[in-house]
């Protein structure tokens, strides 16, 4: 079967600059006041996007300093945009059309349901949108910002909440972002070590890895069929988070180009063959030099 995501509807918005801002003891990432929105297709470079996300998480798992992690998170967001938690977490990205927002079990919001206003307030802690909702009816006024008006028009056929998440006022918790990156890295490490150390670990440890992997998952993307040159499945990713998660799932199960962890620098990379142990010739050389020195020291 050909790549089932080759016709994915994956346009996303990132901004030219992001700021870290704090409110009520919570650190957020949001677009800078004068930052310009950029519409792009993140899935055109899906492999690098997934690797970048995993390696932000690997920094945390390898106990890198807070400044190093913060820099990596900002680099990821600057390259790909925010993850779109607002549309990724609910049971449907069309939640604005319902009387309440319903949430499956997740790491970020404990409540099973929230009013739409309560839920939106999680993502607009600084400047509130001009939004009113009564039952299933809602009104959203963008105001006179021509850039934001153009952005809303560009994504007018998408769920209203997705459109809102592209507005300059939208923000995401820094802790939520780091937690998500770390969760993805944990999933990769569980899979990698399960097969790498299978003969060295006992069944209890194997079962722990299996349980960790079983917890990986989320809401599946929606799709529709377009009549192009032939009937074609078109996938709709309403959050970058879901796009990363789905691409990661397929990369994790790819036998031809498996995900590996570099034996020297601990970075995740896509290997050309299953037994690859280093992400580059440089890492291989540095590892061999280090190992040779260690062996000489032990001999002395």
QUILIN-V562325 format. One record per backbone hydrogen bond with DSSP energy under -1.0 kcal/mol. NH is the residue of the N-H (numbers start at 0). CO is the residue of the C=O. Records with the same first field share a line. If there is no record, write none. Layout:
NH = CO  CO
//
This chain:
5 = 2
7 = 4
8 = 234
11 = 39
13 = 37
15 = 35
18 = 29
20 = 27
22 = 25
25 = 22
27 = 20
28 = 171
29 = 18
31 = 16
34 = 31
37 = 13
39 = 11
43 = 40
44 = 41
45 = 42
48 = 44
49 = 45
50 = 46
51 = 47
52 = 48
53 = 49
54 = 50
55 = 51
56 = 52
57 = 53
58 = 54
59 = 55
60 = 56
61 = 57
62 = 59
63 = 58
68 = 64
69 = 65
70 = 66
71 = 67
72 = 68
73 = 69
74 = 70
75 = 71
76 = 72
77 = 73
78 = 74
79 = 75
80 = 76
87 = 83
88 = 84
90 = 101
96 = 93
97 = 94
100 = 113
102 = 111
113 = 100
118 = 114
119 = 115
120 = 116
121 = 118
122 = 119
130 = 128
131 = 138
133 = 136
136 = 133
138 = 131
140 = 129
148 = 144
149 = 145
150 = 146
151 = 147
152 = 148
153 = 149
154 = 150
155 = 152
157 = 154
162 = 158
163 = 159
164 = 160
165 = 162
166 = 163
169 = 166
170 = 122
171 = 28
173 = 26
176 = 172
177 = 173
178 = 174
179 = 175
180 = 176
181 = 177
182 = 178
183 = 179
184 = 180
185 = 181
186 = 182
187 = 183
188 = 184
189 = 185
190 = 186
191 = 187
192 = 188
193 = 189
194 = 190
195 = 191
196 = 192
199 = 196
200 = 196
205 = 201
206 = 202
207 = 203
208 = 204
209 = 205
210 = 206
211 = 207
212 = 208
213 = 209
214 = 210
215 = 212
223 = 233
225 = 231
227 = 225  229
231 = 225
233 = 223
235 = 221
236 = 8
240 = 82
242 = 238
243 = 239
244 = 240
245 = 241
246 = 242
247 = 243
248 = 244
249 = 245
250 = 246
251 = 247
253 = 250
259 = 268
261 = 266
262 = 276
265 = 261
268 = 259
270 = 257
275 = 272
283 = 279
284 = 280
285 = 281
286 = 282
287 = 283
288 = 284
289 = 285
290 = 286
291 = 287
292 = 288
293 = 289
294 = 290
295 = 291
296 = 292
297 = 293
298 = 294
299 = 295
//
